[in-house]
Amino acid sequence: MVVYSGVICGMDPVCCISSSLRESACIDKLTRGSNQPFYQVLVDVHVDPDLLVAYVPEENLLAPDGPNKGRFDHPYLSFLFYGMDAAGDFIPIKQLREKYNRPRHEVPPIDEDA
């Protein structure tokens, strides 16, 4: 399994790549096969400058243990996200929120003086 940092920017409810690509990627050998959500993931260019977008099955995703406010860089980031909220989550542009029918979620900043 390839390990890299990424930001999800899209998803398909099932695998939507061609049968020849499914075969070369060994999709049928996955535990859940092609009948699971697949995600378009922007890959951090500092981790792999040659891989801009990965198509990742849900069973291969790992969420970070906690907020990750570290450096993440990708040439498409400013086109798809407004920036980062106080929790370290990227804020998707309106078109992404509408496409996936999700409301904008923001975590209020932590009041350090409280």
N, CA, C and O atoms as a Tinker XYZ file with bonds, in Angstrom:
   456  protein
     1  N      0.845000   -1.176000    0.000000    73     2
     2  CA     0.000000    0.000000    0.000000    64     1     3
     3  C      0.892000    1.242000    0.000000    63     2     4     5
     4  O      1.888000    1.304000    0.721000    81     3
     5  N      0.525000    2.220000   -0.810000    73     3     6
     6  CA     1.253000    3.482000   -0.893000    64     5     7
     7  C      0.747000    4.402000    0.209000    63     6     8     9
     8  O     -0.461000    4.518000    0.415000    81     7
     9  N      1.664000    5.057000    0.920000    73     7    10
    10  CA     1.281000    5.953000    2.006000    64     9    11
    11  C      1.709000    7.369000    1.654000    63    10    12    13
    12  O      2.872000    7.616000    1.335000    81    11
    13  N      0.758000    8.295000    1.713000    73    11    14
    14  CA     1.049000    9.697000    1.457000    64    13    15
    15  C     -0.020000   10.547000    2.133000    63    14    16    17
    16  O     -1.074000   10.046000    2.523000    81    15
    17  N      0.266000   11.834000    2.267000    73    15    18
    18  CA    -0.708000   12.775000    2.808000    64    17    19
    19  C     -1.562000   13.296000    1.666000    63    18    20    21
    20  O     -1.068000   13.525000    0.562000    81    19
    21  N     -2.837000   13.479000    1.939000    73    19    22
    22  CA    -3.719000   13.968000    0.907000    64    21    23
    23  C     -4.943000   14.653000    1.472000    63    22    24    25
    24  O     -5.231000   14.564000    2.665000    81    23
    25  N     -5.665000   15.343000    0.590000    73    23    26
    26  CA    -6.911000   16.011000    0.937000    64    25    27
    27  C     -7.967000   15.519000   -0.041000    63    26    28    29
    28  O     -7.784000   15.598000   -1.256000    81    27
    29  N     -9.073000   15.012000    0.493000    73    27    30
    30  CA   -10.163000   14.532000   -0.355000    64    29    31
    31  C    -10.871000   15.721000   -0.989000    63    30    32    33
    32  O    -11.235000   16.681000   -0.311000    81    31
    33  N    -11.057000   15.638000   -2.301000    73    31    34
    34  CA   -11.742000   16.727000   -3.006000    64    33    35
    35  C    -12.951000   16.234000   -3.793000    63    34    36    37
    36  O    -13.660000   17.043000   -4.390000    81    35
    37  N    -13.200000   14.928000   -3.806000    73    35    38
    38  CA   -14.343000   14.387000   -4.523000    64    37    39
    39  C    -14.514000   12.910000   -4.238000    63    38    40    41
    40  O    -13.625000   12.267000   -3.681000    81    39
    41  N    -15.664000   12.374000   -4.625000    73    39    42
    42  CA   -15.899000   10.947000   -4.407000    64    41    43
    43  C    -16.924000   10.415000   -5.390000    63    42    44    45
    44  O    -17.758000   11.147000   -5.921000    81    43
    45  N    -16.829000    9.109000   -5.610000    73    43    46
    46  CA   -17.801000    8.367000   -6.399000    64    45    47
    47  C    -18.359000    7.281000   -5.488000    63    46    48    49
    48  O    -17.590000    6.675000   -4.742000    81    47
    49  N    -19.668000    7.006000   -5.514000    73    47    50
    50  CA   -20.230000    5.985000   -4.622000    64    49    51
    51  C    -19.697000    4.575000   -4.889000    63    50    52    53
    52  O    -19.686000    3.732000   -3.993000    81    51
    53  N    -19.255000    4.323000   -6.123000    73    51    54
    54  CA   -18.608000    3.066000   -6.504000    64    53    55
    55  C    -17.476000    3.414000   -7.464000    63    54    56    57
    56  O    -17.401000    4.542000   -7.952000    81    55
    57  N    -16.611000    2.471000   -7.735000    73    55    58
    58  CA   -15.479000    2.703000   -8.636000    64    57    59
    59  C    -15.986000    3.037000  -10.039000    63    58    60    61
    60  O    -16.806000    2.311000  -10.600000    81    59
    61  N    -15.489000    4.144000  -10.599000    73    59    62
    62  CA   -15.963000    4.607000  -11.910000    64    61    63
    63  C    -14.863000    4.635000  -12.962000    63    62    64    65
    64  O    -14.999000    5.322000  -13.975000    81    63
    65  N    -13.786000    3.908000  -12.745000    73    63    66
    66  CA   -12.735000    3.873000  -13.760000    64    65    67
    67  C    -13.010000    2.738000  -14.743000    63    66    68    69
    68  O    -13.798000    1.837000  -14.458000    81    67
    69  N    -12.365000    2.789000  -15.883000    73    67    70
    70  CA   -12.589000    1.781000  -16.922000    64    69    71
    71  C    -12.178000    0.392000  -16.444000    63    70    72    73
    72  O    -11.402000    0.255000  -15.499000    81    71
    73  N    -12.698000   -0.620000  -17.097000    73    71    74
    74  CA   -12.378000   -1.998000  -16.712000    64    73    75
    75  C    -10.889000   -2.291000  -16.875000    63    74    76    77
    76  O    -10.325000   -3.050000  -16.086000    81    75
    77  N    -10.240000   -1.704000  -17.885000    73    75    78
    78  CA    -8.803000   -1.950000  -18.065000    64    77    79
    79  C     -7.999000   -1.324000  -16.916000    63    78    80    81
    80  O     -7.030000   -1.918000  -16.442000    81    79
    81  N     -8.397000   -0.142000  -16.476000    73    79    82
    82  CA    -7.716000    0.469000  -15.319000    64    81    83
    83  C     -8.003000   -0.307000  -14.040000    63    82    84    85
    84  O     -7.119000   -0.460000  -13.197000    81    83
    85  N     -9.233000   -0.799000  -13.889000    73    83    86
    86  CA    -9.571000   -1.622000  -12.705000    64    85    87
    87  C     -8.683000   -2.856000  -12.645000    63    86    88    89
    88  O     -8.192000   -3.240000  -11.584000    81    87
    89  N     -8.492000   -3.462000  -13.797000    73    87    90
    90  CA    -7.660000   -4.663000  -13.860000    64    89    91
    91  C     -6.204000   -4.351000  -13.510000    63    90    92    93
    92  O     -5.587000   -5.076000  -12.730000    81    91
    93  N     -5.653000   -3.280000  -14.081000    73    91    94
    94  CA    -4.247000   -2.942000  -13.804000    64    93    95
    95  C     -4.050000   -2.476000  -12.368000    63    94    96    97
    96  O     -2.959000   -2.631000  -11.819000    81    95
    97  N     -5.093000   -1.902000  -11.743000    73    95    98
    98  CA    -4.990000   -1.456000  -10.351000    64    97    99
    99  C     -5.398000   -2.554000   -9.366000    63    98   100   101
   100  O     -5.372000   -2.340000   -8.154000    81    99
   101  N     -5.769000   -3.715000   -9.877000    73    99   102
   102  CA    -6.166000   -4.867000   -9.040000    64   101   103
   103  C     -7.334000   -4.532000   -8.107000    63   102   104   105
   104  O     -7.353000   -4.960000   -6.953000    81   103
   105  N     -8.295000   -3.776000   -8.604000    73   103   106
   106  CA    -9.447000   -3.374000   -7.810000    64   105   107
   107  C    -10.229000   -4.584000   -7.303000    63   106   108   109
   108  O    -10.722000   -4.566000   -6.176000    81   107
   109  N    -10.348000   -5.618000   -8.103000    73   107   110
   110  CA   -11.109000   -6.803000   -7.698000    64   109   111
   111  C    -10.448000   -7.573000   -6.561000    63   110   112   113
   112  O    -11.095000   -8.413000   -5.936000    81   111
   113  N     -9.185000   -7.309000   -6.281000    73   111   114
   114  CA    -8.488000   -7.980000   -5.188000    64   113   115
   115  C     -8.664000   -7.256000   -3.852000    63   114   116   117
   116  O     -8.257000   -7.763000   -2.807000    81   115
   117  N     -9.276000   -6.061000   -3.891000    73   115   118
   118  CA    -9.566000   -5.350000   -2.652000    64   117   119
   119  C    -10.618000   -6.119000   -1.864000    63   118   120   121
   120  O    -11.426000   -6.834000   -2.456000    81   119
   121  N    -10.623000   -5.990000   -0.566000    73   119   122
   122  CA   -11.588000   -6.685000    0.273000    64   121   123
   123  C    -13.018000   -6.389000   -0.163000    63   122   124   125
   124  O    -13.845000   -7.297000   -0.247000    81   123
   125  N    -13.312000   -5.112000   -0.442000    73   123   126
   126  CA   -14.666000   -4.711000   -0.830000    64   125   127
   127  C    -14.787000   -4.506000   -2.334000    63   126   128   129
   128  O    -15.841000   -4.082000   -2.809000    81   127
   129  N    -13.745000   -4.794000   -3.085000    73   127   130
   130  CA   -13.786000   -4.685000   -4.540000    64   129   131
   131  C    -14.132000   -3.292000   -5.023000    63   130   132   133
   132  O    -13.755000   -2.294000   -4.407000    81   131
   133  N    -14.854000   -3.234000   -6.132000    73   131   134
   134  CA   -15.205000   -1.944000   -6.726000    64   133   135
   135  C    -16.512000   -1.384000   -6.181000    63   134   136   137
   136  O    -16.887000   -0.257000   -6.503000    81   135
   137  N    -17.203000   -2.161000   -5.358000    73   135   138
   138  CA   -18.505000   -1.748000   -4.823000    64   137   139
   139  C    -18.341000   -1.057000   -3.465000    63   138   140   141
   140  O    -18.873000   -1.510000   -2.452000    81   139
   141  N    -17.597000    0.039000   -3.471000    73   139   142
   142  CA   -17.361000    0.849000   -2.283000    64   141   143
   143  C    -17.056000    2.265000   -2.767000    63   142   144   145
   144  O    -16.703000    2.446000   -3.932000    81   143
   145  N    -17.181000    3.263000   -1.912000    73   143   146
   146  CA   -16.834000    4.619000   -2.350000    64   145   147
   147  C    -15.355000    4.730000   -2.733000    63   146   148   149
   148  O    -14.485000    4.132000   -2.101000    81   147
   149  N    -15.100000    5.508000   -3.779000    73   147   150
   150  CA   -13.739000    5.823000   -4.204000    64   149   151
   151  C    -13.595000    7.338000   -4.160000    63   150   152   153
   152  O    -14.509000    8.069000   -4.541000    81   151
   153  N    -12.445000    7.799000   -3.696000    73   151   154
   154  CA   -12.239000    9.223000   -3.449000    64   153   155
   155  C    -11.144000    9.795000   -4.342000    63   154   156   157
   156  O    -10.123000    9.152000   -4.586000    81   155
   157  N    -11.375000   11.019000   -4.827000    73   155   158
   158  CA   -10.333000   11.764000   -5.526000    64   157   159
   159  C     -9.560000   12.502000   -4.436000    63   158   160   161
   160  O    -10.127000   13.293000   -3.682000    81   159
   161  N     -8.278000   12.237000   -4.366000    73   159   162
   162  CA    -7.443000   12.769000   -3.296000    64   161   163
   163  C     -6.304000   13.595000   -3.894000    63   162   164   165
   164  O     -5.535000   13.109000   -4.723000    81   163
   165  N     -6.212000   14.851000   -3.458000    73   163   166
   166  CA    -5.066000   15.685000   -3.832000    64   165   167
   167  C     -3.882000   15.222000   -2.999000    63   166   168   169
   168  O     -3.972000   15.158000   -1.773000    81   167
   169  N     -2.787000   14.904000   -3.646000    73   167   170
   170  CA    -1.609000   14.380000   -2.956000    64   169   171
   171  C     -0.627000   15.518000   -2.696000    63   170   172   173
   172  O     -0.359000   16.327000   -3.584000    81   171
   173  N     -0.097000   15.576000   -1.493000    73   171   174
   174  CA     0.877000   16.607000   -1.119000    64   173   175
   175  C      2.087000   16.525000   -2.045000    63   174   176   177
   176  O      2.728000   15.478000   -2.140000    81   175
   177  N      2.401000   17.623000   -2.723000    73   175   178
   178  CA     3.507000   17.608000   -3.683000    64   177   179
   179  C      4.860000   17.417000   -3.003000    63   178   180   181
   180  O      5.829000   17.045000   -3.665000    81   179
   181  N      4.945000   17.663000   -1.705000    73   179   182
   182  CA     6.197000   17.442000   -0.987000    64   181   183
   183  C      6.432000   15.957000   -0.723000    63   182   184   185
   184  O      7.567000   15.522000   -0.527000    81   183
   185  N      5.347000   15.188000   -0.720000    73   183   186
   186  CA     5.451000   13.740000   -0.513000    64   185   187
   187  C      5.722000   13.035000   -1.833000    63   186   188   189
   188  O      6.582000   12.159000   -1.914000    81   187
   189  N      4.975000   13.427000   -2.879000    73   187   190
   190  CA     5.161000   12.824000   -4.201000    64   189   191
   191  C      4.855000   13.872000   -5.269000    63   190   192   193
   192  O      3.693000   14.058000   -5.630000    81   191
   193  N      5.875000   14.556000   -5.778000    73   191   194
   194  CA     5.639000   15.618000   -6.764000    64   193   195
   195  C      5.109000   15.120000   -8.112000    63   194   196   197
   196  O      4.624000   15.919000   -8.913000    81   195
   197  N      5.193000   13.824000   -8.368000    73   195   198
   198  CA     4.732000   13.275000   -9.645000    64   197   199
   199  C      3.277000   12.805000   -9.617000    63   198   200   201
   200  O      2.689000   12.546000  -10.667000    81   199
   201  N      2.700000   12.696000   -8.432000    73   199   202
   202  CA     1.328000   12.212000   -8.284000    64   201   203
   203  C      0.457000   13.355000   -7.786000    63   202   204   205
   204  O      0.509000   13.716000   -6.610000    81   203
   205  N     -0.350000   13.930000   -8.688000    73   203   206
   206  CA    -1.185000   15.064000   -8.287000    64   205   207
   207  C     -2.512000   14.630000   -7.669000    63   206   208   209
   208  O     -2.920000   15.157000   -6.634000    81   207
   209  N     -3.184000   13.667000   -8.305000    73   207   210
   210  CA    -4.477000   13.205000   -7.815000    64   209   211
   211  C     -4.485000   11.685000   -7.805000    63   210   212   213
   212  O     -4.100000   11.043000   -8.782000    81   211
   213  N     -4.925000   11.122000   -6.693000    73   211   214
   214  CA    -5.031000    9.666000   -6.573000    64   213   215
   215  C     -6.511000    9.295000   -6.463000    63   214   216   217
   216  O     -7.313000   10.067000   -5.936000    81   215
   217  N     -6.860000    8.132000   -6.953000    73   215   218
   218  CA    -8.222000    7.596000   -6.873000    64   217   219
   219  C     -8.154000    6.457000   -5.864000    63   218   220   221
   220  O     -7.614000    5.391000   -6.162000    81   219
   221  N     -8.697000    6.678000   -4.677000    73   219   222
   222  CA    -8.439000    5.794000   -3.538000    64   221   223
   223  C     -9.728000    5.139000   -3.046000    63   222   224   225
   224  O    -10.716000    5.831000   -2.803000    81   223
   225  N     -9.728000    3.807000   -2.895000    73   223   226
   226  CA   -10.904000    3.136000   -2.350000    64   225   227
   227  C    -11.029000    3.451000   -0.857000    63   226   228   229
   228  O    -10.036000    3.651000   -0.158000    81   227
   229  N    -12.268000    3.489000   -0.398000    73   227   230
   230  CA   -12.523000    3.830000    1.000000    64   229   231
   231  C    -11.736000    2.955000    1.971000    63   230   232   233
   232  O    -11.250000    3.445000    2.991000    81   231
   233  N    -11.608000    1.675000    1.667000    73   231   234
   234  CA   -10.915000    0.777000    2.601000    64   233   235
   235  C     -9.432000    1.104000    2.754000    63   234   236   237
   236  O     -8.796000    0.633000    3.697000    81   235
   237  N     -8.874000    1.895000    1.853000    73   235   238
   238  CA    -7.456000    2.261000    1.947000    64   237   239
   239  C     -7.222000    3.648000    2.562000    63   238   240   241
   240  O     -6.079000    4.092000    2.665000    81   239
   241  N     -8.286000    4.325000    2.968000    73   239   242
   242  CA    -8.125000    5.644000    3.576000    64   241   243
   243  C     -7.856000    5.520000    5.068000    63   242   244   245
   244  O     -8.429000    4.670000    5.749000    81   243
   245  N     -6.990000    6.367000    5.553000    73   243   246
   246  CA    -6.727000    6.465000    6.985000    64   245   247
   247  C     -6.872000    7.918000    7.394000    63   246   248   249
   248  O     -6.242000    8.799000    6.809000    81   247
   249  N     -7.699000    8.171000    8.393000    73   247   250
   250  CA    -7.856000    9.537000    8.899000    64   249   251
   251  C     -6.709000    9.836000    9.851000    63   250   252   253
   252  O     -6.218000    8.936000   10.532000    81   251
   253  N     -6.277000   11.087000    9.904000    73   251   254
   254  CA    -5.214000   11.432000   10.846000    64   253   255
   255  C     -5.696000   11.250000   12.284000    63   254   256   257
   256  O     -6.893000   11.334000   12.559000    81   255
   257  N     -4.771000   11.004000   13.184000    73   255   258
   258  CA    -5.117000   10.808000   14.595000    64   257   259
   259  C     -5.695000   12.065000   15.235000    63   258   260   261
   260  O     -6.494000   11.982000   16.167000    81   259
   261  N     -5.294000   13.211000   14.740000    73   259   262
   262  CA    -5.776000   14.479000   15.275000    64   261   263
   263  C     -5.663000   15.541000   14.215000    63   262   264   265
   264  O     -5.303000   15.256000   13.073000    81   263
   265  N     -5.970000   16.774000   14.591000    73   263   266
   266  CA    -5.860000   17.864000   13.618000    64   265   267
   267  C     -4.443000   17.958000   13.056000    63   266   268   269
   268  O     -3.456000   17.827000   13.779000    81   267
   269  N     -4.375000   18.186000   11.755000    73   267   270
   270  CA    -3.076000   18.322000   11.105000    64   269   271
   271  C     -3.008000   19.702000   10.474000    63   270   272   273
   272  O     -3.536000   19.926000    9.385000    81   271
   273  N     -2.362000   20.613000   11.159000    73   271   274
   274  CA    -2.241000   21.977000   10.657000    64   273   275
   275  C     -0.883000   22.192000   10.008000    63   274   276   277
   276  O     -0.456000   23.325000    9.784000    81   275
   277  N     -0.217000   21.091000    9.710000    73   275   278
   278  CA     1.104000   21.160000    9.099000    64   277   279
   279  C      1.034000   21.604000    7.650000    63   278   280   281
   280  O     -0.038000   21.903000    7.123000    81   279
   281  N      2.159000   21.639000    7.039000    73   279   282
   282  CA     2.283000   22.099000    5.659000    64   281   283
   283  C      1.695000   21.078000    4.694000    63   282   284   285
   284  O      2.001000   19.888000    4.764000    81   283
   285  N      0.854000   21.560000    3.799000    73   283   286
   286  CA     0.303000   20.747000    2.727000    64   285   287
   287  C      0.285000   21.638000    1.498000    63   286   288   289
   288  O     -0.215000   22.762000    1.551000    81   287
   289  N      0.820000   21.147000    0.405000    73   287   290
   290  CA     0.903000   21.970000   -0.787000    64   289   291
   291  C      0.449000   21.178000   -2.005000    63   290   292   293
   292  O      0.821000   20.019000   -2.192000    81   291
   293  N     -0.362000   21.831000   -2.826000    73   291   294
   294  CA    -0.852000   21.222000   -4.048000    64   293   295
   295  C     -1.281000   22.342000   -4.990000    63   294   296   297
   296  O     -1.879000   23.320000   -4.540000    81   295
   297  N     -0.990000   22.224000   -6.290000    73   295   298
   298  CA    -1.340000   23.309000   -7.216000    64   297   299
   299  C     -2.844000   23.560000   -7.359000    63   298   300   301
   300  O     -3.225000   24.658000   -7.764000    81   299
   301  N     -3.720000   22.589000   -7.044000    73   299   302
   302  CA    -5.163000   22.767000   -7.179000    64   301   303
   303  C     -5.825000   23.267000   -5.903000    63   302   304   305
   304  O     -7.010000   23.601000   -5.914000    81   303
   305  N     -5.086000   23.322000   -4.817000    73   303   306
   306  CA    -5.651000   23.652000   -3.510000    64   305   307
   307  C     -6.430000   24.967000   -3.528000    63   306   308   309
   308  O     -7.548000   25.026000   -3.016000    81   307
   309  N     -5.860000   26.006000   -4.103000    73   307   310
   310  CA    -6.518000   27.319000   -4.077000    64   309   311
   311  C     -7.731000   27.377000   -5.007000    63   310   312   313
   312  O     -8.544000   28.293000   -4.885000    81   311
   313  N     -7.874000   26.431000   -5.927000    73   311   314
   314  CA    -9.037000   26.383000   -6.808000    64   313   315
   315  C    -10.211000   25.651000   -6.161000    63   314   316   317
   316  O    -11.366000   25.904000   -6.505000    81   315
   317  N     -9.921000   24.752000   -5.234000    73   315   318
   318  CA   -10.958000   23.898000   -4.658000    64   317   319
   319  C    -11.322000   24.218000   -3.214000    63   318   320   321
   320  O    -12.361000   23.783000   -2.719000    81   319
   321  N    -10.460000   24.983000   -2.538000    73   319   322
   322  CA   -10.682000   25.279000   -1.123000    64   321   323
   323  C    -10.388000   26.748000   -0.840000    63   322   324   325
   324  O     -9.484000   27.341000   -1.428000    81   323
   325  N    -11.175000   27.325000    0.080000    73   323   326
   326  CA   -10.958000   28.721000    0.478000    64   325   327
   327  C     -9.735000   28.871000    1.365000    63   326   328   329
   328  O     -9.100000   29.926000    1.379000    81   327
   329  N     -9.410000   27.850000    2.086000    73   327   330
   330  CA    -8.325000   27.897000    3.053000    64   329   331
   331  C     -8.603000   26.865000    4.118000    63   330   332   333
   332  O     -9.297000   25.877000    3.879000    81   331
   333  N     -8.054000   27.102000    5.305000    73   331   334
   334  CA    -8.169000   26.148000    6.393000    64   333   335
   335  C     -8.891000   26.799000    7.570000    63   334   336   337
   336  O     -8.685000   27.979000    7.850000    81   335
   337  N     -9.738000   26.032000    8.260000    73   335   338
   338  CA   -10.406000   26.574000    9.438000    64   337   339
   339  C     -9.532000   26.382000   10.672000    63   338   340   341
   340  O     -8.407000   25.890000   10.583000    81   339
   341  N    -10.063000   26.777000   11.817000    73   339   342
   342  CA    -9.294000   26.722000   13.062000    64   341   343
   343  C     -8.919000   25.298000   13.471000    63   342   344   345
   344  O     -7.943000   25.094000   14.193000    81   343
   345  N     -9.689000   24.319000   13.013000    73   343   346
   346  CA    -9.413000   22.915000   13.361000    64   345   347
   347  C     -8.410000   22.271000   12.411000    63   346   348   349
   348  O     -7.993000   21.133000   12.627000    81   347
   349  N     -8.018000   22.996000   11.356000    73   347   350
   350  CA    -7.081000   22.431000   10.394000    64   349   351
   351  C     -7.754000   21.739000    9.225000    63   350   352   353
   352  O     -7.081000   21.079000    8.433000    81   351
   353  N     -9.074000   21.874000    9.098000    73   351   354
   354  CA    -9.810000   21.287000    7.978000    64   353   355
   355  C     -9.883000   22.293000    6.836000    63   354   356   357
   356  O    -10.043000   23.491000    7.068000    81   355
   357  N     -9.768000   21.807000    5.607000    73   355   358
   358  CA    -9.884000   22.680000    4.455000    64   357   359
   359  C    -11.350000   23.025000    4.216000    63   358   360   361
   360  O    -12.221000   22.167000    4.365000    81   359
   361  N    -11.629000   24.271000    3.848000    73   359   362
   362  CA   -12.985000   24.749000    3.607000    64   361   363
   363  C    -13.240000   24.691000    2.098000    63   362   364   365
   364  O    -12.635000   25.451000    1.343000    81   363
   365  N    -14.135000   23.793000    1.650000    73   363   366
   366  CA   -14.369000   23.636000    0.206000    64   365   367
   367  C    -15.099000   24.839000   -0.382000    63   366   368   369
   368  O    -15.869000   25.513000    0.304000    81   367
   369  N    -14.846000   25.095000   -1.657000    73   367   370
   370  CA   -15.550000   26.159000   -2.354000    64   369   371
   371  C    -17.025000   25.779000   -2.496000    63   370   372   373
   372  O    -17.399000   24.620000   -2.314000    81   371
   373  N    -17.839000   26.751000   -2.817000    73   371   374
   374  CA   -19.284000   26.562000   -2.927000    64   373   375
   375  C    -19.644000   25.433000   -3.892000    63   374   376   377
   376  O    -20.535000   24.635000   -3.603000    81   375
   377  N    -18.965000   25.359000   -5.027000    73   375   378
   378  CA   -19.291000   24.335000   -6.030000    64   377   379
   379  C    -19.074000   22.922000   -5.485000    63   378   380   381
   380  O    -19.857000   22.021000   -5.784000    81   379
   381  N    -18.037000   22.721000   -4.702000    73   379   382
   382  CA   -17.813000   21.388000   -4.115000    64   381   383
   383  C    -18.889000   21.078000   -3.083000    63   382   384   385
   384  O    -19.404000   19.960000   -3.045000    81   383
   385  N    -19.234000   22.051000   -2.251000    73   383   386
   386  CA   -20.278000   21.823000   -1.248000    64   385   387
   387  C    -21.609000   21.499000   -1.922000    63   386   388   389
   388  O    -22.334000   20.607000   -1.480000    81   387
   389  N    -21.930000   22.233000   -3.003000    73   387   390
   390  CA   -23.186000   21.967000   -3.706000    64   389   391
   391  C    -23.165000   20.610000   -4.403000    63   390   392   393
   392  O    -24.164000   19.890000   -4.388000    81   391
   393  N    -22.045000   20.260000   -5.006000    73   391   394
   394  CA   -21.947000   18.972000   -5.713000    64   393   395
   395  C    -22.171000   17.804000   -4.765000    63   394   396   397
   396  O    -22.836000   16.831000   -5.121000    81   395
   397  N    -21.623000   17.895000   -3.570000    73   395   398
   398  CA   -21.735000   16.793000   -2.608000    64   397   399
   399  C    -22.790000   17.074000   -1.553000    63   398   400   401
   400  O    -22.918000   16.333000   -0.579000    81   399
   401  N    -23.565000   18.174000   -1.755000    73   399   402
   402  CA   -24.697000   18.511000   -0.902000    64   401   403
   403  C    -24.331000   18.511000    0.582000    63   402   404   405
   404  O    -25.010000   17.890000    1.400000    81   403
   405  N    -23.276000   19.199000    0.908000    73   403   406
   406  CA   -22.829000   19.285000    2.286000    64   405   407
   407  C    -22.777000   20.744000    2.715000    63   406   408   409
   408  O    -22.250000   21.581000    1.982000    81   407
   409  N    -23.311000   21.063000    3.884000    73   407   410
   410  CA   -23.203000   22.442000    4.360000    64   409   411
   411  C    -21.762000   22.758000    4.770000    63   410   412   413
   412  O    -20.974000   21.864000    5.075000    81   411
   413  N    -21.450000   24.029000    4.767000    73   411   414
   414  CA   -20.118000   24.447000    5.212000    64   413   415
   415  C    -20.036000   24.229000    6.710000    63   414   416   417
   416  O    -20.938000   24.614000    7.453000    81   415
   417  N    -18.972000   23.623000    7.139000    73   415   418
   418  CA   -18.765000   23.332000    8.554000    64   417   419
   419  C    -17.508000   24.042000    9.013000    63   418   420   421
   420  O    -16.424000   23.837000    8.466000    81   419
   421  N    -17.669000   24.866000   10.010000    73   419   422
   422  CA   -16.505000   25.550000   10.558000    64   421   423
   423  C    -16.454000   25.313000   12.053000    63   422   424   425
   424  O    -17.484000   25.318000   12.728000    81   423
   425  N    -15.276000   25.109000   12.556000    73   423   426
   426  CA   -15.073000   24.976000   13.982000    64   425   427
   427  C    -14.655000   26.351000   14.486000    63   426   428   429
   428  O    -13.706000   26.935000   13.964000    81   427
   429  N    -15.356000   26.881000   15.503000    73   427   430
   430  CA   -14.967000   28.205000   15.984000    64   429   431
   431  C    -13.563000   28.171000   16.574000    63   430   432   433
   432  O    -13.144000   27.154000   17.126000    81   431
   433  N    -12.835000   29.280000   16.461000    73   431   434
   434  CA   -11.478000   29.314000   17.004000    64   433   435
   435  C    -11.492000   29.123000   18.517000    63   434   436   437
   436  O    -12.427000   29.536000   19.203000    81   435
   437  N    -10.458000   28.504000   19.008000    73   435   438
   438  CA   -10.331000   28.270000   20.459000    64   437   439
   439  C     -9.909000   29.576000   21.105000    63   438   440   441
   440  O     -8.953000   30.218000   20.671000    81   439
   441  N    -10.640000   29.964000   22.157000    73   439   442
   442  CA   -10.305000   31.193000   22.876000    64   441   443
   443  C     -9.207000   30.862000   23.879000    63   442   444   445
   444  O     -9.454000   30.204000   24.890000    81   443
   445  N     -8.016000   31.316000   23.594000    73   443   446
   446  CA    -6.842000   31.018000   24.420000    64   445   447
   447  C     -6.921000   31.692000   25.784000    63   446   448   449
   448  O     -6.266000   31.251000   26.728000    81   447
   449  N     -7.727000   32.775000   25.903000    73   447   450
   450  CA    -7.787000   33.522000   27.161000    64   449   451
   451  C     -8.821000   32.962000   28.117000    63   450   452   453
   452  O     -8.863000   33.381000   29.274000    81   451
   453  N     -9.656000   32.033000   27.683000    73   451   454
   454  CA   -10.733000   31.512000   28.532000    64   453   455
   455  C    -10.218000   30.528000   29.534000    63   454   456
   456  O    -10.991000   29.993000   30.328000    81   455
